[in-house]
Amino acid sequence: MRITLAQINFDPDDVEGHIRRLKGIISKERDSDLIVFPELILHGHPSQVKPEGFLYRKVKCVITGASQDIYRHVKKCGARVVLGELKRNGDEFINQATYVDARGAKSYAKTHVHWTEHFRPGGRLKVFSTPMGRMGLNICYDSAFDEVWRVLGLNGARLVVNISAVPAHFPVPYMRRRMQAAAVFNQYFVVYVNRPGPVFSGGSAVYDPHGDEVLALGGGEEITQVELDLEQAEAWREEEIIFPNRRPLLYRRVASRNKEIPGPRKKPHLKAVG
């Protein structure tokens, strides 16, 4: 399968032009099996502009039904796309990764909201059935929790896509090690698509089920393709048998409530890594 990584930014000064650009990329890359855009690419990330509600209203005022407009375009092109967007629920906003194809749209709501963000956290980890096989989604700060990756693997994912808006000050090698570890410990492909500089760090990458780096991008805007064979995940799981030999009763501590786990009471003074 061919995956297109669209390491681009949101343009708050030209919303209509930005939507046209998204459509243009989808049209041009329609022959790819999957096109992946970064976190909140449809509405912009709060750390780049202003609070969540402002961004949502800005796009809504310029283009009514921006999400549906993109969904229709994806269907028209016969494409498959993962993109980040905002959804409103009353006075709260939800940070979503949405998979769209000819059959419709399926979304995952970010479950681990960074302490600098003000999103309503989702309550479920999801794996979607696609024409390519079982695919899991997670968003930025979710990647810091190895339990997230493991649950997606246990639920049948052979490919997991992480869309991000990691800021420029946060080390690119650190994020890549997270993705590499997720791939090797869970024996699936990991596709990481981050926003580029100067506000964000770029560094999108792809890892195979052995943890080998298949592709690594720089810090600027870039749209590129990578060829993957998802059957490699199945083959490696049959050769290195891990999941059937797990002993869950030994891991009960993992499910302990946070209040029972020793740790700092105050949140560290770090900039946003959402």
N, C-alpha and C positions, 0 to 999 in steps of 0.2 A: 504494500500500500504506500501511497505517496501522501505525505503530510506537508502542508505549507505553514510555516511559522511567520506570522505577520508582527514583527517587533516594531510597532508604531505607537505614536502618541495621540491623545485627544487634543483638538484645537479649540479652546474655549472662545476664541475670537472669530471663528467662522464655523458655526455649528452646521449650517447647510452644506458648506464645502466639505466638512468632515464626514457627514453622512454620505455625500456623493463619493468621497474617497473610499469609504468602507464598501460601498456597492461596487465600485470599480475594481477593487481588489478581489471581491467575491466573483465578479464576472470573469476576470482574467484568470483566476486560479480555480475555476469551477471544475476542471478535470482532476484536481487533487481529490483524494478520498476524504480529506479532512483539512479545513482551514482553521487555524487557531489564532485568535486575537488576545491581547492582554486583559487584565482585570479592569473592569469599569470603563472599557474603551468606548462604550456608547454614550456615557454621561460625564466622564471625567472623574478623577480621584480627588477627594477633599483636600489632600495635602498639596495639590497643585493649584487649586483655585480657592474655593470657599466651602462652607459647610454643605453637608449632604443635600439638604432641601433646596439650596440655591442652585446647585448643579442640575437637579432633577427638573426644577421649574424652568431653568434657562433653556434646556433642550425641549421641554414640553411646549414652551411658548413659541419657539421657532418652528418646530416640526411636531404637530400633534400626532401621537401614536408612532413615535420613532421606532420603538421595538417592533411593532407590527409591520411597519414599513420594511424593516430589514428582514423580518421573517418571510414576508411575501417575496422579496427579492431573492432570498436563498432558495425558496421553493421554485420560483420561476427559472433560476439557473440550474436547478437540479443539483445543488451543492450540499455539502455538509459542513457546518460551521460551529465552532465553540467561541463564544464571546462573553465579555463581562458587561453587566448592566445593573442599574438601580431599579428597584421596584418599591412602590409606596404602599404601606398598609396603615391607614389612618394617619397618625402623626409620626410614624416610624418609617425607616427606610431599610431595605434589605439589599445586601450586596450579593449578586447572583452570578453564577457561571451557567450559561444556557447553551444547550446543544440543540441545534436546529437542522432539520432536513426536510425532505418532501412530505413527511408524515406529520410534521408539526414541531413544537418546541417542548423541551423538557429541561427543568432548571434545578440547580442545587444552590441552596442558600448557605453562605459562609457560616460555618459552625463555631469557629474560634476567632472572635472579633478582637483585634488588637486594642490594647488599653487606650490608645490615642484616637480610636475611631468611635463613631456613635451609630452603629448599625444594630438592627435587631438580629441576634444570632439565630441561625437555623438549628433544627433539632434532629437532623437525620443525615447520615452519610449515604450516598447513593451511587449505584452502579447502573448504567443504562445499557440496554440491548441495542446495538446498532448493526448496520449491514457489515461493518468491519469486525464485529465481535463485541464482547463485553468491555465497556469503557467507564472508568471512574473519573470524577472531577473533584478537585479541591482548589482553594484560593489562598494564595500568599501565606499568611500567618498559620493557616492550617498545616502547612508543611513542617512546622516545628514539632508536631505531635506524631510520633511514630505509630501510635495507636490508629490514627486516621488511615495511614497507608496500609496497615495490616488488615483492618476491617474491609477495605476496598478489595484487597487480595482475596480474603476469605469469601467475599461476595462475588467472586468470579472474574474480577478485572484482569485483563491481559495487557491493557494500556491504561495509564492514568495521566491525565492532563492537569497540570497546575498552572493557572493564570495568575499573574502577579503584578504589583506596582511597588516593587522594592526600591527604596530611595537610594540616591547616588552615594550616600555616606556608608551604606551597609556593604560589607565585603562580598564581591561576586564569588570568590572561591568558596566562601562559607555556604552560600545558597547552593552552589553546584555540588558540594559535598552532601548536603541534605538530599538532593535529588538522586545522586549516585547511590547513597545508602538505601534509599527507599527502593530503588530498582533491584539492587543485589539481594536485599533481605526478603523481598517479596516476589522476586522472579518474574517481573513484568517490565514492559517498556514505560519510561517516564518521559513525558514531553513538558518542558518548562518554558513558558513564554512570558517574558517580563517587558515592561515598558522601557524604552531607551532613554538616554540622557537628553538634556543635562540634569533634569530634576531626578530622574530615575537611573538605575544602574545598567539596564540592558542585560547582556550576558545570558540570553536564552540558550537552552541546551537540550539535548536528547540523550538518553541512556538506555542501553539494552538490558535484558534480564540478567546478564552477567555483571552489570555495573560498568560496562565499557562505554566511554563517551563516543557517541555516534556523530554528534554535531555540536559546535559551540560558536555562538555569535559574539560580536564585539559590543561596544556600548552605544553605537549609533543606530539610527533607523535602518532596518533591513527586512526584506521579505525574501525568504528562501525556502527551498523544498528539501525534504529528506525521504529516502525510501526505507521502509521497514517491513519486516516479515514477522507478523504476529505469531506465526507457528513456532518461532524460536522460543517463545515463552512456554508453550506446551512441551516442546522437546526437552528443554532444560529442566522443567519440573519433573519429567519422567526420569531423567538421568540423575539429578540431585534431588532426592525425595525429602522435602521439608514439611510441607503442610500436613500430610497424613500422620506425621510423627510428632506433631505438637502434643503437649501435655497441659491443657488449659487449667487444670486444677492447681498446677504450680504457679500460675500467673494471676491468681485472684487478686493479689496486691495491686495489680494494674488498674483494677476497677474500684479501688478504694476512693472514697470521697476526698476532695481536696483538703478539707479541714483536718483530715487524719494524717496528712503527709507533711512532715517537717519542711519548712522553707521560709523564705523572707516574708515578713508581714507587709512590707511596703513594696510598691511596684518600683522597679528601677527607673532612674531618670535617663531614659533613652528616647531618641527621636523615633518617629513613626516607622515601623517596618510592617506594613499591613498585609 
